[in-house]
Amino acid sequence: MHDDRQLIEERLQRALRERIRPAIYGAAVPLDIKVWHAPGEPVSPAEALAASYEPAEIGQPWGAPWGTAWFHFSGQVPAEWAGQEIEAVIDLGFSGGPGFSAEGLVHTTKGVPLKGLHPRQTYAPLSILGPDGAAASPGDQIEFYVEAAANPEVLGPNGFAPTDLGGKPEAGGKPIYQLTRADLAVFNAEVWDLILDLEALNGLQNELPQQEPRSREILRALSRALDVLDYEDVAGTATAARAELTEVLSRPAHASAHQLSAVGHAHIDSAWLWPLRETRRKVARTVSNVATLAEEYPELVFAFSQAQQHAWVKDNYPEVWERLKKAVADGTIVPVGGMWVESDTNLPGGEALARQFVYGKRFFLDEYGIDTQEVWLPDSFGYTAALPQLVKLSGSKWFLTQKISWNQKNKFPHHTFNWEGLDGTQVFTHFPPIDTYNSDLSGRELAHAQRNFAENGAATRSLVPFGYGDGGGGPTREFVATARRVANLESSPRVTIESPTEFFSAAQEEYPNAPVWSGELYLEIHRATYTSQAKTKQGNRRSEHLLREAELWSAAAVVAGKLDSYPYDELDRIWKAVLLNQFHDILPGSSIAWVHREAEATYAKLAEELEAIIATAQQALAGSGDAQIVFNAAPHSRGGVAGLGAGIAVGEGAAATIEGGVLDNGVIRVTIDERGLITSLYDLEAGREVIAAGSTANLLQLHVDTPNQWDAWDVDSFYKNNVRDITEVDSVEFSDADGVATVVVTRSFNRSTVTQTLRLRPGAKRVDIETAMDWHESEKFLKAAFPVDVHADRSASETQFGHIFRPTHQNTSWDAAKFEIAAHRWVHVGEPGYGVAVVNDSTYGHDINRTAREDGGTTTTIRTSLIRAPRFPDPQTDQGLHVVNHALVVGAGIPDAIEEGYRINLPERVVTGAEGVAPIVALDNDNVIVEAVKLADDRSGDVIVRLYESSGGRSRATLTTGFAAASVTEVDLLERHLADRDLTDGTVAFELRPFQILTLRFKRS
């Protein structure tokens, strides 16, 4: 037989494009159109329906970027259409894909939301267009409203080109859409079914070897279907064409076929190329779509993550909320994730990441009575090794991700595995081999999932999330109908629509001895998210530590009887705001300008509120008097003041002096040259030079930073090829006062100015460095380098509730891929007997490497990433003034790094009062760190203490309460009972494994 495959395929594509798809709708009548353009931000349906509408017509422009128009549509359904399927077809001028273009939400005449509209879902069935959303019939008059959102295509045809569309004032006022269609039309279901038959079969045969009989049989069936199709009467001959496909569609799958659990999904970024306010509307549109779709396809199961998005529905759309609750009760919509948002996991602090689970799981328990079991994080930019333990302590047992498929160098070796965290906890994890969280269930994707599954031969199951996502939209009727077609199809995987719980239960039962991956899931892309949008990151870090203080001092004041009430409501609201901004496109710095300017304003407001809460509690504790009471919220004592307590501070050492550019405090001696660079840092106690021979420290280095794509997200390894050492200096000024030796260095380069203030304090084994950057660069990356004379083959980086080690060499491709790493408050390098740490108050990105010197020594260089200047999606990223703080700590072990990291993030506070404050709890082992002290969420007045083992070894400790306690229990993150603990005279003894988290609940006497 001659090979006519290409001929048939080209024939099919043209037939679909020009003949069959246009025949989905038959007879049509236009709707009458009126419009009202909302003057500012979105308004309520009640306000919109009460507005004055003007006549409109097809082709009429509407919608300035980020604007809203309300369309009123009305008409009469032709009586002669009785017995046919009828739909309203509305095209708002859709241009991009779902979620990235204009969107609409259909409302009744009473303002009740019914169904979303997007470029792949432009219809509203007659069954919801009657009065109050009831069914209408041929002959009826209908009218409805559409709230139309003019969301611009920020990621447009020019890809990552800079755009002003990411900020409302900058985007302009010119309409960017025009109404294209508004009709009542007859829906030709048989034509629609024919299209799905053709696409399912053609997608399958394209994935099969061309010589395989099944491929050729499908090709012949497709050809026969086109032969019987009359292009002048597609609707009338669609049934005959489908009949030619019946046999090839009905053959069952092979016994060994891969089994795919299909889960409806709409990955809705809580903010990204749109602001938070638009996400609220995206959620309402998507939930309305799903609820409507489930009425036609009862087998639909839709996974809906992010408790915050459920809460938005509850707070803003009462009618949609009722539909959502019913769909959850029916099992159609399944809450998943157990987190407040799908947060970033590299950057949130330990307690904040724990609260993601607390707030997320508690919302689902309170509102639905559901204790979610799977953590759903398909799109975060890498996954901390702290997660497995937090997953378990939240009461969950499964984890799902997708993003690791984006790795640039190394293909992850598993799709189903046990993920082991830094404390040894393991969680059963799945990574869908379909390599997308927005699947369309196409033949290409299904075949890829089956071939790609790394566990083939040992396991048979994987999960596929299907539906339009990122900007929302979710599954469409086409997707669910496709799932029916491929449920049991020869040469294709079996596809079953079911819940994530059903998948995980079956997968874990089938594969009880899944392989183990130990440590973080490092994503080999998007490394610049550790640095982009510095003010957002700084706001997050500051908020986390202010919340620690607010809870600690408020709990202490209430327990001591010096404050009447604990600020439950205020702290609850503030926590939710902080957790929302940890979403994986906000905190990483990859959203539009609107999002980040709003985040900065939010953080400023939260800081003001938290400072007031802290001040109130501290003043209550200190009382009235003239003494200078120092409050120490850090877990370690300093200046004679106990950790978590307050008292009169004492001096910590001899005054630091300056002489001829040499700073000396009797502990370390620092030499600053005429360029303002550190040429020597001598540890007087160890008798050792810290700065590598021939090197200078605190050297600013400026790189050209032009990644291939994903500007705000990526820094590509070739950025290191173009570096400029900033050694030029405007001025170097030396001074000493109050025992502190100070050097102020000002440098100007290009269009920017950096002023650094170096301080050596009495008794300190560190140099404090404050860096003020007036930054006006484009596509540049600024780092500060600290080359130290330490032979280290690995570095330690603080992560949530512990630290992880990463190589400083590039022995393997896995090592080389980690050329930029994330750390929290500190990084550390060391050799046996000696180490150096760099601590910070608001930065996260680092690179650490080593080189051999001619003298035979090894230089290990710690570089901290200070600031970037990407152009997309915010062309003004980080322009302006920024102030960050670091410290170079010498002679430091990891315990010293931990202590100094807390010190720089939790500065002492001085309150004028009468007396000090004993710590609310005290520990006898410095390796055990108190991370949070608060009152119980159930408002019982119980005291919650969360602590962890910080050294990476086993630790025994005894905790002593500073209040009368009646009993103590071990609880999970949601403060639910896990085990009884013995309390003796206000003390509880315990042993912790490396990096173990322990939460204790004390009932007060």
Salt bridges, closest charged atoms under 4 A:
ASP4 OD1 - ARG220 NH2 2.70
GLU18 OE1 - ARG14 NE 2.85
GLU18 OE2 - ARG17 NH2 3.80
GLU41 OE2 - LYS168 NZ 2.66
GLU41 OE1 - ARG277 NE 2.87
GLU87 OE2 - ARG477 NH1 2.64
GLU103 OE2 - LYS282 NZ 2.51
GLU103 OE1 - ARG285 NE 3.12
ASP132 OD1 - LYS110 NZ 3.52
GLU143 OE1 - HIS72 NE2 2.61
GLU147 OE2 - ARG281 NH1 2.83
ASP183 OD2 - ARG181 NE 2.75
GLU190 OE2 - ARG242 NH1 3.42
ASP193 OD2 - ARG242 NH1 3.78
ASP193 OD1 - ARG485 NH2 2.92
ASP197 OD2 - ARG242 NE 2.63
ASP197 OD1 - ARG485 NE 2.55
GLU199 OE2 - ARG21 NH2 2.43
GLU207 OE1 - ARG451 NH2 3.22
GLU217 OE1 - ARG251 NH1 2.52
ASP227 OD1 - ARG11 NH1 2.97
GLU244 OE1 - ARG224 NE 3.27
GLU247 OE2 - ARG251 NE 2.75
ASP269 OD1 - HIS267 NE2 2.99
ASP269 OD1 - HIS584 NE2 3.07
GLU278 OE1 - ARG277 NH1 2.61
GLU278 OE1 - ARG281 NH2 2.75
GLU278 OE2 - ARG285 NH2 2.82
GLU295 OE2 - ARG323 NH2 3.74
GLU299 OE2 - ARG484 NE 2.58
GLU322 OE2 - LYS325 NZ 3.29
ASP330 OD2 - LYS326 NZ 2.73
GLU342 OE1 - HIS267 ND1 3.41
GLU351 OE2 - ARG355 NE 2.64
GLU351 OE2 - ARG946 NH2 2.57
GLU367 OE2 - LYS314 NZ 2.67
ASP371 OD1 - LYS361 NZ 2.71
ASP371 OD2 - ARG976 NH1 3.40
ASP379 OD2 - HIS267 NE2 3.37
ASP379 OD1 - LYS403 NZ 2.61
ASP379 OD2 - HIS584 NE2 3.17
ASP423 OD2 - ARG993 NH2 2.83
ASP435 OD2 - HIS448 NE2 2.91
GLU445 OE2 - ARG444 NH2 3.61
GLU455 OE2 - HIS414 ND1 3.74
ASP470 OD1 - HIS267 NE2 3.86
GLU490 OE1 - ARG214 NE 3.73
GLU490 OE1 - ARG251 NH1 3.70
GLU520 OE2 - ARG806 NE 2.82
GLU520 OE2 - LYS818 NZ 4.00
GLU549 OE1 - ARG909 NE 2.79
GLU551 OE1 - ARG355 NH2 2.87
ASP569 OD1 - ARG939 NH2 2.52
ASP572 OD2 - LYS576 NZ 3.20
ASP585 OD2 - HIS584 NE2 3.96
GLU600 OE2 - ARG597 NE 3.34
GLU609 OE1 - ARG573 NH2 2.66
GLU609 OE2 - LYS605 NZ 3.02
GLU611 OE2 - ARG542 NH2 3.61
GLU611 OE1 - ARG909 NH1 2.75
ASP673 OD2 - ARG675 NH2 2.75
ASP683 OD2 - LYS765 NZ 3.30
GLU685 OE1 - LYS765 NZ 3.33
ASP705 OD2 - ARG868 NE 2.81
ASP714 OD1 - HIS526 ND1 2.80
GLU728 OE2 - ARG724 NH2 3.34
ASP768 OD2 - ARG761 NE 2.71
ASP768 OD1 - ARG766 NE 2.97
ASP768 OD1 - ARG903 NH2 3.30
ASP774 OD1 - HIS776 NE2 2.77
GLU779 OE2 - ARG871 NE 3.34
ASP789 OD1 - ARG853 NH2 3.06
GLU798 OE2 - ARG825 NH2 2.87
ASP815 OD2 - HIS809 ND1 3.47
GLU820 OE1 - LYS783 NZ 2.93
GLU831 OE2 - ARG688 NH2 2.66
ASP847 OD2 - LYS720 NZ 3.80
ASP847 OD1 - LYS783 NZ 2.66
ASP847 OD1 - ARG863 NE 3.04
ASP855 OD1 - ARG853 NE 3.17
ASP874 OD2 - ARG597 NH1 3.11
GLU900 OE1 - ARG766 NH1 3.53
GLU900 OE1 - ARG903 NE 2.44
GLU908 OE2 - ARG638 NE 3.68
GLU915 OE2 - LYS562 NZ 2.54
GLU931 OE1 - ARG548 NH1 3.99
ASP937 OD2 - ARG362 NH1 2.55
ASP937 OD1 - LYS934 NZ 2.71
ASP938 OD2 - ARG1001 NH2 2.50
ASP942 OD2 - ARG1001 NE 2.81
ASP942 OD2 - LYS1003 NZ 3.68
GLU970 OE1 - ARG981 NH2 2.99
ASP972 OD2 - ARG976 NE 2.83
GLU975 OE2 - LYS934 NZ 2.70
ASP980 OD1 - HIS977 NE2 2.88
GLU991 OE1 - ARG956 NE 3.60
